[in-house]
């Protein structure tokens, strides 16, 4: 992608009305644009990151296994009345009447909808277990939308729903889902702690995936020795006490950000909606369910909160908008531009995603500042100095060292072995 053609312009200063680090970096670097509190547009760079996160999610969810579908965001009141949540979720659910005076709502979640769909699919124990997921826009009337993309009113969520004939089947899938979530976050560059949280009227515990961060909005008790973690809202102990699980480690109280959560729903939705199956004896039984949520923008924001320095974002390779940022520095002489173009085409041929800063009339200082702010993992510089040696300057975003290398050396250094063979 040529930067001169990109729908893009960085801001000189950080937005004054944003206090969260993720929003300050993402807005200034032109990844997102704020429309109003809790509502943001994903600009081309931000959308590329979101799509990388979605790709990782899809790969891990499909392995579970589960199948992808897509459900509507506009819901009739009647289906929510069956579970009693039209009233209980009124504070966060956008509810209104259409032109025919019918009560409608924008979906903050989709348990009611997927359960109604499953009624048309599941009839026998032979149809179970079953799992489906979607990546879809959610709407929640947050009373205090804050922290940039961490707490929005309109956002994208991956929600997975599983259906089972018994508790053992649910528990087995639940454990696999825990591992899949851990894998998703690890691939996105995030270390998560699986944290016990309130299960509400669903079960004793649900589990939250927490990323430790000094400015996190949650607090958890954590044992680093065995990995035990519990949300402070349900904790009955204090910091510096012995871990209740391993009885060896000492509990720390740390701040964290929640990036995902999973619940054993039991029959909370299947019974009121009427989702039953015939067991092996022909007896009607309620389907047992689980749900598993993961925020796309929230994950993106958390990555930025974790991976940054004083100059800008430092994207992990797997979710970076591009693999390489190629900068053309100096006067645009024909020989220099021709050499830079050759490097650009060569990188693309090697299956690398390249953002090529070919902008004219922009100083070297401004290009370097923008490159650091955007945070693409690898920076390549072509200049009069490098042209003399028929080489390119290579620098990793999170390192100070620069190297002057041939194109072939660069490919070997930054391209994974498998992709080198294909190139």
Buried (B, 14 or more C-beta within 10 A) or exposed (E): BEBEEBEBEBEEEEBEEBEBBBBBBBBBBBBBEBEEBBBBEBBEBBBBBBBBBBEBBBEBBEEBEBEBEEBEBEBBEEBBBBBEBBEEBEEBBBBEEEEEEEBBBBBBBBBBBBBBBBBEEBEEBEBBBBBBBBBBEBBBBBEEBBBBBBBBBBBBBBBBBBBBBBEEBBBEBBEBBBEBBBBBBBBBBBEBBBBBBBBEEBBEBBBBBBBBBEEBBBBBBBBBBEBBBBBBEBBEBEBEEEBBBEEEBEBBBBBBBBBBBBBBBBBBBBBBBEBBBBBEEEEEBBBBBBBBBBBBBBBBBBBBBBBBEEEBBBBBBBBBBBBBBBBBBBEEEEEBBEBBBEBBEBBBEBEBBBBBBBBEEBEEEBBBBBBBBBBBBBBBBBBEEBBEEEBBBBBBBEEEEEEEBEBEBBBEEBBEEEBEEEE
